[in-house]
């Protein structure tokens, strides 16, 4: 069981590292998840992978929100 979890975690980290330009949020999430997982039951690698995925999701969500805020709503353009 531990071996399969370790393989899954390493695969997830390898896929996340495959696109270095899109790694915004991954490192911070991985560090926080790894530390929390280590203290919560010695599952640091698995928690780091989950933290990386969550950090990427959160960064993408914030970027999308910033893009929609910079655009003027339809019909309210400046004259």
C-alpha positions in Angstrom: 0.0 0.0 0.0 2.8 2.4 0.9 4.6 1.6 -2.3 1.6 2.4 -4.5 1.0 5.7 -2.7 4.7 6.6 -3.1 4.6 5.8 -6.8 1.4 7.9 -7.2 2.9 10.8 -5.3 6.1 10.7 -7.3 4.1 10.5 -10.6 1.9 13.5 -9.5 5.0 15.6 -8.7 6.7 14.6 -11.9 3.6 15.7 -13.9 3.5 19.0 -12.0 7.2 19.6 -12.6 6.8 18.9 -16.3 5.6 22.5 -17.0 7.9 24.8 -15.0 6.3 27.9 -16.4 2.9 27.0 -14.9 4.3 26.1 -11.4 2.8 29.2 -9.8 1.4 28.2 -6.4 2.8 24.7 -6.6 5.9 25.1 -4.4 4.1 27.0 -1.6 1.3 24.4 -1.6 3.8 21.5 -1.6 5.8 22.9 1.3 2.7 23.5 3.4 1.2 20.1 2.5 4.4 18.3 3.1 4.9 19.7 6.5 1.2 19.1 7.5 1.3 15.6 6.1 4.5 14.8 8.0 3.1 15.8 11.3 -0.4 14.3 10.6 0.8 10.8 10.1 4.1 10.6 8.2 2.4 11.1 4.8 4.6 14.1 3.7 5.1 13.1 0.1 1.4 12.4 -0.6 0.4 15.6 1.2 3.0 17.6 -0.7 1.6 16.3 -4.0 -1.9 17.2 -2.9 -0.7 20.6 -1.7 1.0 21.3 -5.1 -2.2 20.5 -6.9 -4.3 22.7 -4.6 -1.8 25.5 -4.9 -1.9 25.4 -8.7 -5.7 25.3 -8.6 -5.8 28.3 -6.3 -3.3 30.3 -8.4 -5.2 29.6 -11.6 -8.4 30.7 -9.9 -6.9 34.0 -8.7 -5.5 34.7 -12.1 -8.9 34.1 -13.7 -10.5 36.4 -11.2 -7.9 39.2 -11.9 -8.5 38.9 -15.6 -12.2 39.3 -15.2 -11.8 42.3 -12.9 -9.5 44.1 -15.4 -12.1 43.9 -18.2 -14.9 46.4 -18.3 -18.4 44.9 -18.2 -20.3 44.8 -21.4 -22.0 48.1 -22.3 -19.9 50.2 -19.8 -16.9 51.1 -22.0 -15.4 54.5 -21.6 -16.3 57.1 -24.2 
